[in-house]
């Protein structure tokens, strides 16, 4: 099975949302995601928990964790989330960077916009790689996440 790491500095916002979307969209027999950070916070940002709860994703029990060399070595792909110089050095693994704003301290409306950008990018990655699955009740949500689709 392949592992994708979503990494940002504090592992309290963007990377948590991305991993949650990824694991919901993907067939677990093919690939799984973890999120981690270079300087993990104590908790996931409350505004992120709230924005994700609005679309039935519960991050209240998620805990930020430090990215380790072992995680990086085992990863098929590392997706950094706009953390610049603080992003982990990745030698030998595929890496992409999504320059996304940090939701920390943003209004709930802005966090929703960031959440939706992350959802759309994750969906495009999953679809490109053919890792997707459809679950009962999730099909309409996935269609909304697809590029160029509405409702």
Residue pairs with C-beta under 8 A, 6 or more apart in sequence:
1 28
1 29
1 30
1 31
1 32
2 30
2 31
2 32
2 76
2 77
3 31
3 32
3 33
3 34
3 71
3 74
3 75
3 76
4 22
4 31
4 32
4 33
4 34
4 75
4 76
4 77
4 78
4 79
5 33
5 34
5 35
5 36
5 67
5 71
5 72
5 75
5 77
5 78
5 79
6 14
6 15
6 16
6 18
6 19
6 22
6 33
6 34
6 35
6 36
6 79
6 81
7 15
7 35
7 36
7 37
7 38
7 67
7 78
7 79
7 80
7 81
7 83
7 87
7 88
8 14
8 15
8 35
8 37
8 80
8 81
8 82
8 83
8 87
8 102
9 37
9 38
9 39
9 83
9 86
9 87
9 102
10 37
10 39
10 40
10 41
10 64
10 104
11 35
11 36
11 37
11 40
11 41
11 64
11 65
11 66
11 67
12 37
12 40
12 41
12 43
12 44
12 45
12 48
12 64
12 104
13 44
13 45
13 48
13 102
13 103
13 104
13 114
14 81
14 82
14 98
14 100
14 102
14 103
14 114
14 118
15 35
15 36
15 37
15 81
16 35
16 44
16 48
16 59
16 62
16 64
17 48
17 51
17 52
17 57
17 59
17 114
17 115
17 118
17 119
18 33
18 35
18 79
18 81
18 118
18 121
18 122
19 33
19 34
19 35
20 52
20 57
20 59
20 62
21 57
21 118
21 119
21 122
21 123
21 145
22 33
22 122
22 125
22 126
23 32
23 33
24 57
24 135
24 138
25 122
25 123
25 126
25 131
25 132
25 133
25 142
25 145
26 32
26 33
26 126
26 131
26 132
26 133
27 131
27 132
27 133
30 131
31 76
31 129
31 131
34 71
35 62
35 65
36 64
36 65
36 66
36 67
36 68
36 71
37 64
37 65
37 66
37 67
38 66
38 67
38 83
38 86
38 87
38 88
39 66
39 86
40 64
40 65
40 66
41 64
42 64
43 63
43 64
44 59
44 60
44 62
44 63
44 64
45 103
45 104
47 103
47 104
47 106
47 108
47 111
48 59
48 103
48 111
48 115
49 59
49 60
50 108
50 111
51 103
51 108
51 111
51 112
51 115
52 58
52 59
52 115
53 59
53 60
54 112
55 115
55 141
67 88
72 78
72 88
72 90
72 93
73 93
75 90
75 93
76 93
76 94
77 93
77 94
77 95
77 96
78 88
78 90
78 93
78 94
78 95
78 96
79 95
79 96
79 97
79 98
79 125
80 87
80 88
80 95
80 96
80 97
80 98
81 97
81 98
81 100
82 97
82 98
82 99
82 100
82 101
82 102
87 97
98 118
98 121
100 114
100 117
100 118
100 121
101 110
101 114
103 110
103 111
103 114
103 115
106 114
119 145
120 145
120 147
122 145
123 142
123 145
123 146
123 147
124 147
126 132
127 146
132 142
134 142
143 149
144 150
144 151
